[in-house]
Every structure is written in structure tokens, then in C-alpha cells.
Amino acid sequence: MTMLYQENSIKMKQQEITKLTVDDVKNRLADFTEQLAKMKLTHSVSPMENPMQIRSVRKTIARLSTELTKREAQA
């Protein structure tokens, strides 16, 4: 999934996350983690136009991680 820096791709609501399968959650988590690393590197080299995007990606990663942990605890 190559959806870097698109505003709607950065934010995932909890309702959207709960509809995903476990494999989808893992894939999205990996994608967003990679995206966060790239955003941080880009921001350190030259300031981003909207650095609040980094916060949004971090929160999305936290939501995905929490959902994954919750599902693993149920299994």
C-alpha cells in the first residue's frame, strides 16, 4: 500500500479498524509504521508543510496495536 501523505489515509477511525480482519490489521500496522518512519526522516531533513500528520499516524498506529492486542487476548 503506497498511500504516503494523503490526509484521508493517515486517519483511521476505530469503527473502520474493528471491521478489518486480523491479517488486515497486521498489514496496515506494518504499512503505517513504515510510513511514520519515512515521515520522520523527511521532516528531519526539511520541515514538513503539516507536521501534525506525524501525530495522526502515531495515533492510528496506537489504535491498530490496541485492536491487535485485544483480538489476541480474545483468542
Secondary structure, DSSP 8 states (H G I E B T S, - for coil): ---TT-HHHH---HHHHHTS-HHHHHHHHHHHHHHHHHHHHHHHHS--S-THHHHHHHHHHHHHHHHHHHHHHH-
